[in-house]
Amino acid sequence: MELRQLRYVVAVAETRNFTRAAARCFVAQSALSRQIGNLEREVGAKLFARTSRRVELTPAGEAFLVGARQCLEAAERAVADAAAAVGDVRGRLAIGTIPTVVAVDIAEVLQRFRERHPQVRVGLHVGASDVMTAEVAAGDLDVAFLGLPAGHEPQGVEALELAREPLVAVVSPTHELADHDQVTLHQLAESPFVDFPAGSPGRVQSDQAFEAAELERDVAYEMMSVELMTRIVGRGLAVALLPAAIGRAAPTVRALPLTDGPSRVEYLAWSRFNPTPATRAFLAAFQP
């Protein structure tokens, strides 16, 4: 059994097509098919059910795929560890980030990291803090930039606090509060809101603030896209609570200080268990 055969199996499983899998692996389709056939004979079971139009994993293939991926990941980690031992950082780095991160300039961070470690392949994923915390703990993400309500620290992972700031009210220029120097939650509660999906950390901080003030509000729109949020606010359809830097950067809205608004804390999180050389190199940029 060879690593290339495992790569071929993974490629076919992911593309569900021998031609596309061969193109991904930069090999002739006939050679890929032959190697998979050799592997099936060695394993003693068919890994794929295939016709001229359809390719699917068999039950044996499903079971084999799990181990194949683990073997390829272990081989890649072995190469990265050996390279790191002589000062050459390589491998993969999976980064997660919330859509509202303002403590760092993600593009600038990625640029600096690439300049220092050009052989590391970086993947960037945007998501919710609670989901990404679990993914970091499970090893699916190497690091993640999170945003949590004040008093809520990431659980099950290592974390470095990057910034702490109050949220601001974001309204359209034509809103009745637009010319105020500052506003209260009570004043905002008169308007419909656009916010993050219910239950997400980005939403929890706002919900808790209104509950503490014993106020009800109407969340008319729910979404993860901050850019779409500010567009909805700019059209006068709703108001929002967002980090000050985001509210002030959007040209079509007004950002107003809140006298009794919630605060958010941004963290950089990573796994406690056996970080890769690429992860350690990335974290080094944030150490004092």
PAVO-624386 format. One record per residue: residue number from 1; x, y, z of N, C-alpha, C in turn; residue in three letters. Coordinates in Angstrom, 1 decimal. Atoms other than C-alpha are relative to their C-alpha. Layout:
R pos  neast nnorth    nup caeast canorth   caup  ceast cnorth    cup code
R NUM      X      Y      Z      X       Y      Z      X      Y      Z  Ala
...
// end
This chain:
R pos  neast nnorth    nup caeast canorth   caup  ceast cnorth    cup code
R   1    0.8   -1.2    0.0    0.0     0.0    0.0    0.9    1.2    0.0  Met
R   2   -0.8   -1.2    0.1    1.4     3.4   -1.0   -0.9    1.2    0.3  Glu
R   3    0.7   -1.3   -0.3    0.6     7.0    0.0   -0.8    0.5   -1.3  Leu
R   4    0.7   -0.5    1.2   -0.3     7.8   -3.6   -1.3   -0.7   -0.2  Arg
R   5    1.3    0.7    0.1   -3.0     5.1   -3.6   -1.0    0.6    0.9  Gln
R   6    0.9   -0.6   -1.0   -4.5     6.7   -0.5   -0.5    1.3   -0.5  Leu
R   7    0.4   -1.3    0.6   -4.4    10.1   -2.2   -1.1   -0.2   -1.1  Arg
R   8    0.9    0.3    1.1   -6.2     8.6   -5.2   -1.4   -0.3    0.6  Tyr
R   9    1.3    0.4   -0.6   -8.9     7.1   -3.0   -0.7    1.3    0.5  Val
R  10    0.6   -1.2   -0.6   -9.5    10.4   -1.2   -0.5    0.9   -1.1  Val
R  11    0.4   -0.8    1.1   -9.6    12.3   -4.5   -1.3   -0.5   -0.7  Ala
R  12    1.2    0.6    0.6  -12.2     9.9   -6.0   -1.2    0.2    0.9  Val
R  13    1.1   -0.1   -1.0  -14.3    10.0   -2.8   -0.5    1.4    0.0  Ala
R  14    0.4   -1.4   -0.1  -14.3    13.8   -2.8   -0.6    0.5   -1.3  Glu
R  15    0.5   -0.5    1.3  -14.9    14.4   -6.5   -1.2   -0.9   -0.6  Thr
R  16    0.9    0.9    0.5  -17.1    11.3   -7.1    0.1   -0.2   -1.5  Arg
R  17   -0.3    0.1    1.4  -15.5    11.1  -10.5    1.4   -0.4   -0.3  Asn
R  18   -1.4    0.5    0.3  -12.4     9.2  -11.8    0.8    1.0   -0.8  Phe
R  19   -0.7   -0.9    0.9  -11.6    11.8  -14.5    0.4    1.3    0.8  Thr
R  20   -0.3   -1.2   -0.8  -11.8    14.8  -12.1    1.1   -0.3    1.1  Arg
R  21   -1.0    0.5   -1.0   -9.8    12.8   -9.4    1.4   -0.1   -0.7  Ala
R  22   -1.3    0.1    0.7   -7.1    12.1  -11.9    0.6    1.3   -0.3  Ala
R  23   -0.4   -1.3    0.2   -6.9    15.7  -12.9    0.6    0.7    1.2  Ala
R  24   -0.4   -0.6   -1.2   -6.6    16.8   -9.3    1.3   -0.6    0.4  Arg
R  25   -1.2    0.6   -0.4   -3.8    14.3   -8.7    1.1    0.1   -1.1  Cys
R  26   -1.0   -0.2    1.1   -2.0    15.2  -12.0    0.5   -1.4   -0.5  Phe
R  27   -0.4    1.3    0.5   -2.0    11.6  -13.2   -1.1   -0.4   -1.1  Val
R  28    0.9    0.5    1.0   -3.6     9.8  -16.2   -1.1   -0.8    0.7  Ala
R  29    1.1    0.7   -0.7   -7.0     8.4  -15.4    0.2   -1.5    0.0  Gln
R  30   -0.3    1.5    0.0   -5.9     4.9  -16.5    0.9   -0.4    1.1  Ser
R  31   -1.0    0.3   -1.1   -3.0     5.0  -14.0   -0.7    0.1    1.3  Ala
R  32    0.7   -0.1   -1.3   -5.3     6.2  -11.2   -0.9   -1.2    0.1  Leu
R  33    0.9    1.1   -0.1   -7.9     3.5  -12.0    0.8   -1.3    0.3  Ser
R  34   -0.8    1.2   -0.2   -5.2     0.8  -12.1    0.5   -0.1    1.4  Arg
R  35   -0.5    0.0   -1.3   -3.7     1.9   -8.8   -1.1   -0.3    1.0  Gln
R  36    1.1    0.3   -0.9   -7.1     1.8   -7.1   -0.5   -1.4   -0.1  Ile
R  37    0.3    1.4    0.2   -7.8    -1.6   -8.6    1.0   -0.9    0.8  Gly
R  38   -1.0    0.7   -0.7   -4.5    -2.8   -7.2   -0.2    0.0    1.5  Asn
R  39    0.3   -0.2   -1.4   -5.4    -1.4   -3.8   -1.2   -0.8    0.4  Leu
R  40    1.2    0.8   -0.4   -8.8    -3.0   -3.8    0.3   -1.5    0.1  Glu
R  41   -0.4    1.4   -0.1   -7.2    -6.4   -4.5    0.8   -0.3    1.2  Arg
R  42   -0.8    0.1   -1.2   -4.8    -5.8   -1.7   -0.9    0.0    1.3  Glu
R  43    1.0   -0.1   -1.1   -7.6    -4.8    0.7   -0.9   -1.2    0.1  Val
R  44    0.9    1.1    0.1   -9.8    -7.6   -0.5   -1.4    0.4    0.0  Gly
R  45    1.4   -0.4    0.1  -12.9    -5.5   -1.0    0.0    1.2   -1.0  Ala
R  46    0.2   -1.2    0.9  -14.3    -3.0   -3.5   -0.2    1.2    0.8  Lys
R  47    0.1   -1.3   -0.7  -13.9     0.6   -2.3   -1.0    0.9   -0.6  Leu
R  48    0.9   -0.8    0.8  -16.1     2.1   -5.0   -1.0   -0.8   -0.8  Phe
R  49    1.0    0.5    0.9  -19.3     1.2   -6.7   -0.1    1.0   -1.2  Ala
R  50   -0.1   -0.9    1.1  -19.1     2.6  -10.2   -0.7   -0.5   -1.2  Arg
R  51    0.5    0.3    1.4  -20.9     2.8  -13.5    0.6    1.1   -0.9  Thr
R  52   -0.6   -1.0    0.9  -20.1     4.9  -16.5   -0.4    1.5    0.3  Ser
R  53    0.4   -1.3   -0.3  -22.0     7.8  -15.0    0.0    0.4    1.5  Arg
R  54    0.1   -0.2   -1.5  -21.8     7.4  -11.2    1.0   -0.8    0.8  Arg
R  55   -1.0    0.6   -0.9  -19.2     6.7   -8.5   -0.4    0.3    1.4  Val
R  56    0.3   -0.2   -1.4  -20.0     6.1   -4.9    0.9   -1.0    0.9  Glu
R  57   -0.7    0.9   -0.9  -18.1     4.7   -1.9   -0.9   -1.2    0.4  Leu
R  58    0.7    1.1   -0.6  -19.1     1.2   -0.8    0.2    0.1    1.5  Thr
R  59   -0.2    0.0   -1.4  -19.4     0.5    2.9    1.4   -0.3    0.4  Pro
R  60   -1.5    0.3   -0.2  -15.8    -0.9    2.8    0.7    1.3   -0.3  Ala
R  61   -0.7   -1.2    0.3  -14.8     2.3    1.1   -0.2    1.1    1.0  Gly
R  62    0.2   -1.0   -1.0  -16.4     4.5    3.7    0.9   -0.2    1.2  Glu
R  63   -0.9    0.3   -1.1  -14.5     2.7    6.4    1.5    0.2   -0.3  Ala
R  64   -1.3   -0.2    0.4  -11.3     2.8    4.5    0.4    1.5   -0.1  Phe
R  65   -0.2   -1.4    0.2  -11.6     6.5    3.8    0.5    0.7    1.3  Leu
R  66   -0.3   -0.6   -1.3  -11.4     7.4    7.5    1.5   -0.2    0.3  Val
R  67   -1.4    0.3   -0.2   -8.0     5.7    7.9    0.9    0.6   -1.0  Gly
R  68   -0.8   -0.6    1.1   -6.7     6.9    4.5    0.3    1.5    0.3  Ala
R  69   -0.2   -1.4   -0.3   -7.2    10.5    5.5    0.9    0.2    1.2  Arg
R  70   -0.9   -0.1   -1.2   -5.6     9.9    8.9    1.5   -0.3   -0.4  Gln
R  71   -1.3    0.4    0.5   -2.6     8.3    7.2    0.7    1.2   -0.7  Cys
R  72   -0.5   -1.1    0.8   -2.2    11.2    4.8    0.3    1.2    0.9  Leu
R  73   -0.2   -1.1   -0.9   -2.5    13.8    7.6    1.3   -0.3    0.8  Glu
R  74   -1.2    0.3   -0.8    0.1    11.9    9.7    1.3    0.1   -0.9  Ala
R  75   -1.2   -0.1    0.9    2.5    11.7    6.7    0.4    1.5   -0.2  Ala
R  76   -0.3   -1.4    0.2    2.1    15.4    6.1    0.6    0.7    1.2  Glu
R  77   -0.6   -0.5   -1.2    2.7    16.2    9.7    1.4   -0.4    0.2  Arg
R  78   -1.4    0.4   -0.1    5.8    14.1    9.7    1.0    0.8   -0.8  Ala
R  79   -0.8   -0.8    0.9    7.2    16.0    6.8    0.2    1.4    0.6  Val
R  80    0.0   -1.3   -0.6    6.3    19.3    8.5    0.9    0.1    1.2  Ala
R  81   -0.8    0.0   -1.2    7.9    18.3   11.8    1.5   -0.1   -0.3  Asp
R  82   -1.4    0.1    0.4   11.1    17.2   10.1    0.6    1.3   -0.6  Ala
R  83   -0.4   -1.3    0.5   11.3    20.5    8.2    0.2    1.0    1.1  Ala
R  84   -0.1   -1.0   -1.1   10.7    22.5   11.3    1.2   -0.2    0.9  Ala
R  85   -1.1    0.3   -0.8   13.5    20.7   13.1    1.3    0.7   -0.6  Ala
R  86   -1.1   -0.7    0.6   15.9    22.4   10.7   -0.4    1.5   -0.4  Val
R  87    0.4   -1.4    0.1   14.1    25.8   10.8   -0.8    0.3   -1.3  Gly
R  88    0.8   -0.2    1.2   11.9    25.3    7.7   -1.4   -0.3    0.3  Asp
R  89    1.4    0.2   -0.3    8.2    25.8    8.5   -0.8   -0.2   -1.2  Val
R  90    0.9    0.3    1.1    5.8    24.2    6.1   -1.2   -0.8    0.5  Arg
R  91    1.3    0.6   -0.4    2.5    22.3    6.1   -1.2    0.8   -0.3  Gly
R  92    1.2   -0.7    0.2   -1.0    23.6    6.4   -0.4    0.7    1.3  Arg
R  93    0.5   -0.8   -1.2   -2.6    26.2    8.7   -1.4    0.3   -0.3  Leu
R  94    1.4   -0.3    0.1   -6.4    26.3    9.1   -0.4    1.1    1.0  Ala
R  95    0.3   -1.2   -0.8   -7.5    29.7   10.4   -1.5    0.2   -0.1  Ile
R  96    1.4   -0.4    0.0  -11.0    30.6   11.5   -0.1    1.4    0.5  Gly
R  97    0.1   -1.4   -0.4  -12.3    34.1   12.0   -1.5    0.4    0.0  Thr
R  98    1.4   -0.5    0.0  -15.6    35.8   12.9    0.0    1.1   -1.1  Ile
R  99    0.1   -1.1    1.0  -16.9    38.3   10.3    0.2    1.4    0.5  Pro
R 100   -0.1   -1.4   -0.6  -16.6    41.2   12.7    1.3    0.2    0.7  Thr
R 101   -1.3   -0.2   -0.7  -12.9    40.9   13.8    0.5    1.3   -0.3  Val
R 102   -0.6   -1.3    0.2  -11.4    44.3   14.3    1.3    0.2    0.8  Val
R 103   -1.2   -0.1   -0.8   -8.6    43.7   16.8    1.3   -0.1   -0.8  Ala
R 104   -1.1    0.1    1.0   -6.3    42.8   13.9   -0.5    0.1   -1.4  Val
R 105    0.3    0.0    1.4   -6.2    43.3   10.2    0.4   -1.4   -0.6  Asp
R 106   -0.3    1.4    0.4   -6.6    39.7    9.0    0.8    0.0   -1.3  Ile
R 107   -0.8    0.0    1.2   -5.3    40.5    5.5    1.5    0.3    0.2  Ala
R 108   -1.4   -0.4   -0.3   -2.2    42.2    6.9    0.7   -1.2    0.8  Glu
R 109   -0.6    1.1   -0.7   -1.6    39.3    9.3    0.4   -1.2   -0.9  Val
R 110   -0.2    1.0    0.9   -1.9    36.8    6.5    1.2    0.3   -1.0  Leu
R 111   -1.1   -0.4    0.9    0.5    38.8    4.3    1.3   -0.1    0.7  Gln
R 112   -1.3    0.1   -0.7    3.2    39.0    7.0    0.4   -1.5    0.2  Arg
R 113   -0.3    1.4   -0.2    2.9    35.3    7.7    0.5   -0.7   -1.3  Phe
R 114   -0.4    0.6    1.2    3.2    34.4    4.1    1.4    0.5   -0.4  Arg
R 115   -1.3   -0.5    0.3    6.3    36.6    3.7    1.0   -0.8    0.8  Glu
R 116   -0.9    0.7   -0.8    7.9    34.8    6.6    0.0   -1.5   -0.2  Arg
R 117    0.1    1.4    0.1    6.7    31.3    5.9   -0.8   -0.4   -1.4  His
R 118    0.6    0.2    1.3    5.9    31.0    2.1   -0.4   -1.4   -0.3  Pro
R 119    0.3    1.4    0.3    5.7    27.2    2.2   -1.2   -0.5    0.7  Gln
R 120    1.1    0.5   -0.7    2.8    27.0    4.5   -1.3    0.4   -0.8  Val
R 121    1.3   -0.2    0.8   -0.6    26.6    2.8   -1.1    0.3    1.1  Arg
R 122    0.9   -0.6   -0.9   -3.2    28.7    4.6   -1.4   -0.1   -0.5  Val
R 123    1.4    0.1    0.3   -6.9    28.0    4.6   -0.8    0.9    1.0  Gly
R 124    0.7   -0.9   -0.8   -9.3    30.7    5.9   -1.5   -0.3    0.0  Leu
R 125    1.4    0.4   -0.2  -12.8    29.9    7.3   -0.7    1.1    0.8  His
R 126    0.8   -1.0   -0.7  -15.4    32.5    8.4   -1.2   -0.7    0.7  Val
R 127    1.1    0.7   -0.7  -17.9    31.3   11.1   -0.3    0.7    1.3  Gly
R 128    0.5   -0.4   -1.3  -19.5    31.7   14.5    1.0   -0.4    1.0  Ala
R 129   -1.0    0.3   -1.0  -17.3    31.8   17.6   -0.2   -1.3    0.7  Ser
R 130    0.2    1.2   -0.7  -19.0    28.9   19.4    0.4   -1.2   -0.9  Asp
R 131   -0.3    1.1    0.9  -18.7    26.6   16.3    1.5   -0.1   -0.2  Val
R 132   -1.4    0.0    0.2  -15.1    27.6   15.7    0.8   -0.4    1.2  Met
R 133   -0.7    0.4   -1.2  -14.1    27.1   19.3    0.0   -1.5    0.1  Thr
R 134    0.1    1.4    0.0  -15.3    23.5   19.1    0.9   -0.6   -1.1  Ala
R 135   -0.8    0.4    1.0  -13.5    23.1   15.8    1.5    0.0    0.3  Glu
R 136   -1.4   -0.1   -0.5  -10.2    24.3   17.3    0.2   -1.1    1.0  Val
R 137   -0.2    1.1   -1.0  -10.7    21.9   20.3    0.1   -1.4   -0.7  Ala
R 138    0.0    1.3    0.6  -11.3    19.0   17.9    1.1   -0.1   -1.0  Ala
R 139   -1.1    0.1    0.9   -8.3    19.9   15.7   -0.4    0.2   -1.5  Gly
R 140    0.4   -0.3    1.4  -10.3    20.8   12.6    0.5    1.4   -0.4  Asp
R 141   -0.7   -1.3    0.2   -9.0    24.4   12.9    1.2    0.1    0.9  Leu
R 142   -1.2   -0.2   -0.8   -5.5    25.3   14.1   -0.1    1.2    0.9  Asp
R 143    0.2   -1.2   -0.8   -6.3    28.8   15.3   -1.3    0.7   -0.4  Val
R 144    1.3   -0.7    0.3   -9.4    31.1   15.4    0.0    1.3    0.7  Ala
R 145    0.3   -1.3   -0.6  -10.2    34.7   16.0   -1.5    0.0    0.4  Phe
R 146    1.3    0.1   -0.5  -13.2    34.8   18.2   -0.5    1.4    0.6  Leu
R 147    0.6   -1.1   -0.7  -15.6    37.4   19.6   -1.1   -0.4    1.0  Gly
R 148    1.0    0.5   -1.0  -17.5    36.7   22.8   -0.4    1.2    1.0  Leu
R 149    0.5   -1.0   -1.0  -19.6    38.7   25.3    1.0    0.1    1.2  Pro
R 150   -0.9   -0.2   -1.2  -17.6    40.2   28.2   -0.5   -1.0    1.1  Ala
R 151    0.3    1.0   -1.1  -17.4    37.5   31.0   -0.1   -1.4   -0.6  Gly
R 152    0.1    1.3    0.6  -17.6    34.6   28.5    1.4   -0.3   -0.6  His
R 153   -1.3    0.3    0.6  -14.1    33.1   27.9   -0.2   -1.3   -0.8  Glu
R 154    0.0    1.3    0.8  -13.4    30.3   25.3    0.3   -1.2    0.9  Pro
R 155   -0.2    1.2   -0.8  -13.7    26.9   26.8    0.6   -1.2   -0.8  Gln
R 156   -0.6    1.2    0.7  -11.6    23.8   26.0    1.2    0.4   -0.9  Gly
R 157   -1.1   -0.4    0.9   -8.9    25.8   24.2    0.9    1.0    0.7  Val
R 158   -0.8   -1.1   -0.5   -6.0    28.1   24.9   -0.5    1.3   -0.7  Glu
R 159    0.4   -1.2    0.6   -6.8    31.8   24.3    0.8    1.2    0.5  Ala
R 160   -0.7   -1.3   -0.3   -5.1    35.2   24.2   -1.0    1.1   -0.3  Leu
R 161    0.9   -1.1    0.2   -7.3    38.3   24.7    0.7    1.0   -0.9  Glu
R 162   -0.5   -0.9    1.0   -6.7    40.7   21.8   -0.5    1.4    0.2  Leu
R 163    0.6   -1.3   -0.2   -9.1    43.5   22.5   -1.3   -0.1    0.7  Ala
R 164    1.2   -0.1   -0.7  -12.1    44.6   24.6   -0.6    1.3   -0.3  Arg
R 165    0.6   -1.2    0.3  -14.6    47.2   23.5   -1.5    0.0    0.1  Glu
R 166    1.5    0.0    0.0  -18.2    48.3   23.9   -0.6    0.1   -1.5  Pro
R 167    0.7   -0.1    1.3  -20.6    47.9   20.9   -0.6    1.4   -0.1  Leu
R 168    0.6   -1.3    0.3  -22.1    51.0   19.3   -1.3   -0.2   -0.7  Val
R 169    1.3    0.0    0.8  -25.6    51.7   17.9    0.3    0.5   -1.4  Ala
R 170   -0.2   -0.4    1.4  -25.6    51.8   14.1   -1.4    0.2   -0.6  Val
R 171    1.3   -0.5    0.6  -28.5    53.7   12.4    0.2    0.6   -1.3  Val
R 172   -0.1   -0.7    1.3  -29.2    55.2    9.1    0.1    1.5    0.2  Ser
R 173   -0.1   -1.5   -0.2  -28.5    58.9    8.5   -1.3    0.7    0.1  Pro
R 174    1.3   -0.6   -0.1  -32.2    59.5    8.3   -0.8   -0.4    1.2  Thr
R 175    0.7    0.4   -1.3  -33.1    57.8   11.6   -0.1    1.1    0.9  His
R 176    0.3   -1.1   -1.0  -34.6    60.0   14.3    1.1    0.2    1.0  Glu
R 177   -1.1   -0.1   -1.0  -31.6    59.2   16.5    1.4    0.4   -0.6  Leu
R 178   -1.3   -0.1    0.7  -28.9    59.9   13.9    0.8    1.2    0.5  Ala
R 179   -0.7   -1.2   -0.4  -28.0    63.4   15.2    0.3    0.0    1.5  Asp
R 180   -0.3    0.1   -1.5  -27.8    62.3   18.9    1.5   -0.2    0.2  His
R 181   -1.4    0.2   -0.4  -24.4    62.4   20.6    0.2   -1.4    0.6  Asp
R 182    0.0    1.4   -0.5  -25.2    59.1   22.4   -1.5   -0.4    0.2  Gln
R 183    1.3    0.6   -0.1  -28.2    56.8   22.8   -0.1   -1.0    1.0  Val
R 184    0.2    1.0   -1.0  -29.7    54.3   25.2   -0.7   -1.2   -0.7  Thr
R 185    0.7    1.1    0.5  -31.0    50.8   24.7   -1.5    0.2   -0.1  Leu
R 186    1.5   -0.3    0.0  -34.5    52.1   25.5   -0.4    0.7   -1.2  His
R 187    0.3   -0.7    1.3  -34.3    54.5   22.6    0.0   -0.9   -1.2  Gln
R 188   -0.2    0.9    1.2  -33.1    51.8   20.2   -1.1   -1.0   -0.1  Leu
R 189    1.0    1.1    0.0  -35.8    49.3   21.3   -1.2    0.4   -0.8  Ala
R 190    1.2   -0.4    0.7  -38.4    51.4   19.5    0.1   -0.4   -1.5  Glu
R 191   -0.3    0.3    1.4  -36.8    50.4   16.1    0.2   -1.5   -0.2  Ser
R 192   -0.3    1.3    0.3  -36.6    47.0   14.4    1.5   -0.2   -0.1  Pro
R 193   -1.5    0.3    0.0  -33.1    45.3   14.5    0.3   -1.0   -1.1  Phe
R 194   -0.6    1.0    0.8  -30.9    43.4   12.2    1.2   -0.5    0.9  Val
R 195   -0.9    0.5   -1.0  -28.7    41.0   14.2    0.5   -1.4   -0.5  Asp
R 196   -0.5    1.3    0.3  -26.8    37.7   14.1   -1.0   -1.0    0.3  Phe
R 197    1.0    1.0   -0.3  -28.7    34.4   14.2   -0.2   -0.3    1.5  Pro
R 198    0.3    0.2   -1.4  -30.4    33.6   17.5    0.9   -1.2    0.6  Ala
R 199   -0.8    1.0   -0.6  -28.1    31.6   19.9    1.5    0.2   -0.3  Gly
R 200   -1.4   -0.2    0.4  -24.8    32.7   18.2    0.6    1.0    1.0  Ser
R 201   -0.7   -0.9   -1.0  -22.2    34.5   20.5   -0.2    1.5   -0.4  Pro
R 202    0.2   -1.3    0.5  -22.6    37.6   18.3   -1.4    0.6    0.4  Gly
R 203    1.4   -0.4   -0.3  -26.3    37.7   19.1   -0.2    0.0    1.6  Arg
R 204    0.2    0.2   -1.5  -26.0    36.6   22.8    0.3    1.3    0.7  Val
R 205   -0.4   -1.2   -0.8  -24.2    39.8   23.9   -1.1    1.1   -0.1  Gln
R 206    1.1   -1.0    0.1  -27.1    42.0   22.5   -1.2   -0.5    0.8  Ser
R 207    1.1    0.5   -0.7  -29.8    39.8   23.8    0.1    0.1    1.5  Asp
R 208   -0.2   -0.2   -1.4  -28.3    39.8   27.3   -0.1    1.4    0.5  Gln
R 209    0.0   -1.4   -0.3  -28.0    43.5   27.3   -1.5    0.5    0.1  Ala
R 210    1.4   -0.4    0.0  -31.7    44.0   26.5   -0.8   -0.7    1.1  Phe
R 211    0.7    0.7   -1.1  -32.8    41.3   29.0    0.4    0.7    1.3  Glu
R 212   -0.4   -0.6   -1.2  -30.7    43.0   31.7   -0.7    1.4    0.2  Ala
R 213    0.7   -1.2   -0.1  -32.4    46.3   30.9   -1.6   -0.2    0.0  Ala
R 214    1.4    0.4    0.0  -35.8    44.5   30.9   -0.8    0.7   -1.1  Glu
R 215    0.6   -0.6    1.2  -36.5    45.7   27.4   -0.3   -1.1   -1.0  Leu
R 216    0.2    0.9    1.2  -38.0    43.8   24.4    0.3    0.8   -1.3  Glu
R 217   -0.3   -0.6    1.3  -37.0    44.4   20.9   -0.4   -0.9   -1.1  Arg
R 218    0.5    0.8    1.2  -38.0    43.2   17.4    1.2   -0.2   -0.9  Asp
R 219   -1.1    0.3    1.0  -35.2    41.4   15.5   -0.6   -0.4   -1.3  Val
R 220    0.7    0.3    1.3  -36.6    41.6   12.0    0.8   -0.7   -1.0  Ala
R 221   -0.9    0.7    1.0  -33.6    40.3   10.1    1.2   -0.7    0.8  Tyr
R 222   -1.1    0.8   -0.6  -31.0    37.6   11.1    0.9   -0.4   -1.1  Glu
R 223   -1.0    0.4    1.0  -27.8    37.0    9.2    1.4    0.0    0.5  Met
R 224   -1.4    0.0   -0.4  -24.0    36.5    9.4    0.8    1.0   -0.7  Met
R 225   -0.7   -1.0    0.8  -23.0    39.0    6.8   -0.1    1.4    0.6  Ser
R 226    0.0   -1.4   -0.5  -21.9    42.3    8.4   -0.2    1.0   -1.1  Val
R 227    0.1   -1.0    1.1  -21.7    44.0    5.0   -1.5    0.1   -0.4  Glu
R 228    1.4   -0.1    0.2  -25.4    43.1    4.4   -0.7    0.7    1.1  Leu
R 229    0.6   -0.6   -1.2  -26.3    44.2    7.9    0.1    1.6   -0.2  Met
R 230   -0.1   -1.4    0.1  -24.9    47.7    7.3   -0.8    0.6   -1.2  Thr
R 231    0.8   -0.4    1.1  -26.6    47.9    3.9   -1.5    0.1    0.4  Arg
R 232    1.4   -0.1   -0.5  -30.0    47.1    5.6   -0.2    1.2    0.9  Ile
R 233    0.1   -1.2   -0.8  -29.3    49.7    8.2    0.0    1.3   -0.8  Val
R 234   -0.1   -1.2    0.8  -28.3    52.2    5.6   -1.3    0.3   -0.8  Gly
R 235    1.3   -0.2    0.7  -31.7    51.7    3.8   -1.1    0.4    1.0  Arg
R 236    1.0   -0.4   -1.0  -33.5    52.6    7.1   -0.9   -1.1    0.4  Gly
R 237    0.9    1.1   -0.3  -34.9    49.1    7.5    0.1   -0.5    1.4  Leu
R 238   -0.2    0.5   -1.4  -33.4    48.4   10.9    1.2    0.8    0.6  Ala
R 239   -1.2   -0.5   -0.7  -30.8    49.4   13.5    0.8   -1.2    0.4  Val
R 240   -0.8    1.1   -0.4  -27.9    47.3   14.8    1.0    0.4    1.1  Ala
R 241   -1.1   -0.2   -0.9  -25.3    46.9   17.5    1.2   -0.7   -0.5  Leu
R 242   -1.2    0.5    0.6  -21.8    46.4   16.1    1.2    0.6    0.6  Leu
R 243   -1.2   -0.6   -0.5  -18.2    47.0   17.0    0.2    1.4   -0.6  Pro
R 244   -0.1   -1.4    0.4  -17.3    50.7   16.7    0.7    0.1   -1.3  Ala
R 245   -0.8   -0.1    1.2  -14.7    50.2   14.0   -0.8   -0.4   -1.3  Ala
R 246    0.8    0.4    1.1  -17.2    48.4   11.7   -1.1    1.1   -0.3  Ile
R 247    1.0   -1.0    0.2  -19.9    51.0   12.3    0.5    1.3   -0.6  Gly
R 248   -0.6   -1.2    0.5  -17.6    53.9   11.6    0.5   -0.1   -1.4  Arg
R 249   -0.6    0.2    1.3  -16.1    52.4    8.5   -1.1   -0.1   -1.1  Ala
R 250    1.1    0.1    1.0  -19.5    51.9    6.7   -0.5    1.5   -0.3  Ala
R 251    0.3   -1.4    0.3  -20.2    55.2    4.8   -1.5    0.3    0.0  Pro
R 252    1.5   -0.3    0.1  -24.0    54.8    4.6   -0.7   -0.1    1.3  Thr
R 253    0.6    0.0   -1.3  -24.6    54.6    8.4    0.6    0.9    1.0  Val
R 254   -0.6   -0.8   -1.1  -24.0    56.5   11.6    0.2   -0.9    1.2  Arg
R 255   -0.3    0.8   -1.2  -22.3    54.9   14.6   -0.1    0.9    1.2  Ala
R 256    0.3   -0.8   -1.2  -23.5    56.3   18.0    0.4   -0.7    1.3  Leu
R 257   -0.3    0.6   -1.3  -22.1    55.6   21.5   -1.2   -0.4    0.7  Pro
R 258    1.2    0.5   -0.8  -24.4    53.6   23.8    0.4    0.2    1.5  Leu
R 259   -0.3   -0.2   -1.4  -24.6    54.6   27.4   -0.1   -1.2    0.8  Thr
R 260    0.2    1.2   -0.8  -25.7    51.2   28.6    0.1   -1.3   -0.9  Asp
R 261   -0.1    1.1    1.0  -24.6    48.9   25.7    0.9   -1.1    0.5  Gly
R 262   -0.9    1.1   -0.4  -22.8    45.5   25.9    1.4    0.2   -0.5  Pro
R 263   -1.4    0.0    0.4  -19.1    44.9   25.5    0.3   -1.3   -0.6  Ser
R 264   -0.5    1.3    0.6  -17.3    42.3   23.4    1.5   -0.1    0.1  Arg
R 265   -1.5    0.2   -0.1  -13.9    40.7   23.8    0.4   -0.9   -1.1  Val
R 266   -0.5    0.8    1.1  -11.9    39.4   20.9    1.2   -0.9    0.5  Glu
R 267   -1.1    0.9   -0.4   -9.6    36.4   21.4    0.6   -0.7   -1.2  Tyr
R 268   -0.6    1.0    0.9   -7.1    34.3   19.5    0.1   -1.3    0.7  Leu
R 269    0.1    1.3   -0.7   -7.7    30.7   20.3    0.8   -1.1   -0.8  Ala
R 270   -0.7    1.1    0.6   -5.7    27.5   19.6   -0.1   -1.2    0.8  Trp
R 271    0.1    1.3   -0.7   -5.6    23.9   20.6    1.1   -0.2    1.0  Ser
R 272   -1.1    0.3   -1.0   -3.8    22.8   23.7    0.8   -1.2   -0.4  Arg
R 273   -0.7    1.3    0.3   -2.9    19.5   22.1    0.9    0.1   -1.2  Phe
R 274   -0.9    0.2    1.1    0.2    19.2   20.0   -0.1    0.9   -1.2  Asn
R 275    0.1   -0.9    1.2    0.1    22.3   17.8    1.1   -0.2   -1.0  Pro
R 276   -1.0    0.2    1.1    1.8    22.0   14.4    1.0    1.1    0.0  Thr
R 277   -1.1   -1.1    0.1    5.0    23.9   13.5   -0.6    1.3   -0.6  Pro
R 278    0.6   -1.2    0.6    2.9    26.2   11.3   -0.9    0.8    1.1  Ala
R 279    0.8   -0.7   -1.1    0.5    26.9   14.3    0.9    0.7    0.9  Thr
R 280   -0.9   -0.6   -1.0    3.4    27.6   16.6    0.7    1.3   -0.7  Arg
R 281   -0.5   -1.2    0.7    4.9    30.0   14.0   -1.0    1.1   -0.1  Ala
R 282    1.1   -1.0    0.1    1.6    31.8   13.6   -0.2    0.7    1.4  Phe
R 283    0.2   -0.6   -1.4    1.2    32.2   17.4    1.1    0.8    0.4  Leu
R 284   -1.2   -0.7   -0.5    4.7    33.5   17.8   -0.1    1.5   -0.4  Ala
R 285    0.1   -1.4    0.4    3.7    36.7   16.0   -0.9    0.8    1.0  Ala
R 286    0.9   -0.6   -1.0    1.2    37.4   18.9    0.6    0.0    1.4  Phe
R 287   -0.6    0.1   -1.3    3.5    36.7   21.8    0.7    1.3    0.3  Gln
R 288   -0.7   -1.3   -0.4    4.8    39.7   23.8    1.5   -0.2    0.0  Pro
// end
